Amino acid sequence: MPSPEVATPLRRTVQTMASNTLRLVLATGTGVLIARALQPESRGVYAVVTTAALIAMTLGQLSLDRSQIALWPDASQRRFLMGNGLLLGLLLGVVSASATFAVTALFVPQATPYLLVIAMLTVPFGISWTNLQGILLLQSRTRLVNGAWVLTGLVQFLPILGFAVAGSLTVTSVIVCWAASTVAPFILFLYVLRRSALGGDAALARRQLALSGRYHIGRVAFYLHMTADVLLLNTLASPSEVGLYTVAVSILSLAQVPTEAVRQVCLPGQVVENDRDAGDTTARALRFNLMFSAIVIIALVVTAPVLVPLVYGSAYAGSVAPLFALAAGALALAPLRVVEQYLIRLGRPMTMTAIAIAGLAVNLGLNAVLIPLWGAVGAGLASTASYTVMVAIEITWFIRVSKVGARGVLPQISDLRPVLSGLARMRRGTSKGPAESHDHAGDGRLSV
């Protein structure tokens, strides 16, 4: 029977999965309402505008969360990391939003300027709350982070539901609701943290920027890797193809429910001083992510031909083929963020950057060839191939450095036994205690 030390991270993992499931249910409901009201072309316009804003957030975030992970083991710096995350996020967000707006308005078709303005206003707040979230996860404050994500889903879903019922849902109202949902977690974090989020340190900020800047080229390359297909589809095919493709992507994002929960809970265990413990935690997390995501993705692939047209409408039947093309890529992505959290501790930012740039280059090259031939299906195939190449390189690197062996990252039947035993213990309530009821308890090692 699992010990309390085992049950604590398991309990937080289950709670995080429940929160992520609720958030994705809300996101799916939002997506269905938007899809039925706007149809593929208008949904494509919405996707282009919000993708541009998300690119601005990625550019302006400057990979500050990676410097937070790298500096966290030094306890003397921790109290200043949160304040720096808030202030640097706001400042860098203004610069990034302004630059991205200018480029997008000039070069991206169907990017309506006034819609871009609405989306870009959210960028400083989105970057800041992402930085604060990184600190909260390092503190094992998963309950607050989970609440913020659920709040995001509610703030977007409820007004869109109201507009849909009233028959007045438009591209503008959808983007306004998206903007409000992006700002809401920032307001929540600022209210809860109050003064603890305001104390920064200029010298530490300079050190963070110098460190994170070396990771950031790779971070931007990876984000473009994840989103360039939307912009290329818009340019090389049509907004309708974008609409079909983004529905497929949204459905496969359900596989992130277990993987993101495991990633968040295992993070504190990956930044411990002992390299062997960090490697073991990472290997267990990789096994769970691959196992859980495979179950979800197989279920989605089997049910998609019936559920997609039934839920989204017959106009989106064309989303099924891109979903099939992208499914293997979604499985490949499942372990990526977990393994990168470990690789950051190695202090090799330029190696990680080179891997990300190589993945982006493969993606862009394949998209340029396959999108004109097969549209959204071509984009899915290109993404699957490039994701697989990138993840294979990083996991090989992890195996070599951590010395866990290839079998150590592959799911095993024996992994299920302690999980089931831990869930049974939680259900009976026998593991309840002060150490487990407190949100800061446990070290996040996922020792299940």
C-alpha positions, 0 to 999 in steps of 0.5 A, a space after each residue: 500500500 502506498 505511503 503518505 509520501 507516495 499518495 501526496 503527489 498522486 493526489 495532486 496529480 488526480 486533482 490536476 487531471 480533474 481540473 484540466 478535464 473540466 477546463 478542456 470540457 469547457 474549451 471543447 464546449 466553447 469550440 463547438 459553439 464557435 464552430 457551429 456559429 461561425 463555420 470554417 472560414 470565420 473560425 479560421 479568422 479567429 484562429 489566425 488572430 489568436 495565434 498571432 497574440 499567442 506568438 507575441 506572448 511566446 516572444 515576449 515571455 523570453 523563456 523566463 520560466 526556464 531561468 526560474 527553474 534553473 535558479 530555483 535550487 538557490 533558496 536565497 533567490 526565490 523570494 525575488 523570482 516572483 516579483 521579477 516574473 510579474 514586472 518583466 512580464 508586463 514590460 516585455 509584453 508591451 514591447 512584444 505586442 507592439 512589434 507582433 501587431 505591426 508585422 501581422 497587420 502588414 503581412 498576414 491575410 485576414 488579420 483584421 487590425 481592430 481584432 488584432 488590437 483586442 487580442 494584443 492588449 492581452 499579451 502583457 497580462 498573459 506573459 505575467 501570469 505565465 511567469 507567476 504560474 511557473 513560480 507557483 508550480 515550483 512551490 507545489 501550489 497546484 491548487 491555485 494554478 488549477 483554479 486559474 485554468 478553470 477560471 480561464 475556461 469559465 470566463 470564455 465559455 459562459 459569455 460565448 454560451 450567452 451570445 450563442 443562445 441569443 444568436 449574436 455570436 460573431 468573430 468580434 465577440 468571440 475574440 473579446 471573450 478570449 481576451 477576457 479569459 486571458 486576463 482573468 488568471 492574471 487578476 486572480 494571481 495578483 489578488 491572491 499573491 498581493 505584496 509577495 508578487 511585487 518585490 523584484 531585484 534588478 541584479 537578479 533580473 539581469 541574470 535571469 534575462 542573460 540566462 533565459 535569452 540563451 534558451 529563448 531562441 529555441 523556445 520561439 523556434 518550438 512555438 513557431 513549430 507548433 503554430 506555423 502550420 496555421 499561418 501557412 495553411 491560411 497563406 497556402 490553402 484557405 481560412 476554411 482549411 485552417 478552421 478544419 485543422 484547428 478543430 482536429 488540433 483542439 480534439 487531440 488536445 484532450 490528450 494533454 489532460 493527463 500529461 500536463 497534470 503529471 508535468 506540473 506535479 513532477 516539476 519540484 522533483 526534477 529540480 532537486 539537487 541529486 541528479 539521480 533522483 531527478 532522473 528517476 522522477 523524469 523517467 517515471 513521468 515519461 512512462 506515465 505520460 506515454 501510457 495515459 496519452 496513448 489511451 486517450 489518443 486511441 480513443 479519440 481516433 476510434 470515435 472521431 469519424 462519428 463524434 466530429 460531425 455529430 458534435 461540431 456539425 457536418 461542415 467539420 467532417 473534413 476535420 477527421 482526416 487531419 486528426 488521423 494525420 496528427 494523432 501520432 504527432 500528438 503522442 510524440 509530443 506527450 513526453 516533450 515538456 517533461 523531458 525538457 524540464 530535466 534537460 534545463 538542469 544540464 545547462 546546455 541552452 544552445 544544444 536545446 536551441 539547436 534541436 528546436 531549430 532543426 525541428 522547425 526547419 523540418 516542419 516548415 520544409 514539409 509544410 511547404 511541400 505537403 500543404 499545397 498537395 493535401 491542405 490540412 492533412 498535409 499540415 498534420 503529416 508534416 507536424 507528426 514527422 517533425 514532432 517525432 524527430 525532435 522528441 526522439 532526439 531529446 529523449 535519446 539525450 536524456 537516456 544517455 545523460 541520466 543513465 536510466 536506460 531505454 526501458 526506463 522510459 517505456 511504459 510497463 504494466 507494473 506501473 499501473 499497480 501502484 497507481 491503482 493501489 494509490 487511487 484505492 487508498 485515496 478513495 477509502 480516505 485512509 491516507 488523509 492527513 495534514 501533510 497531504 491536505 496542504 497544497 505545499 506538501 510533497 516533493 513532486 517525485 511521482 513515486 507511485 
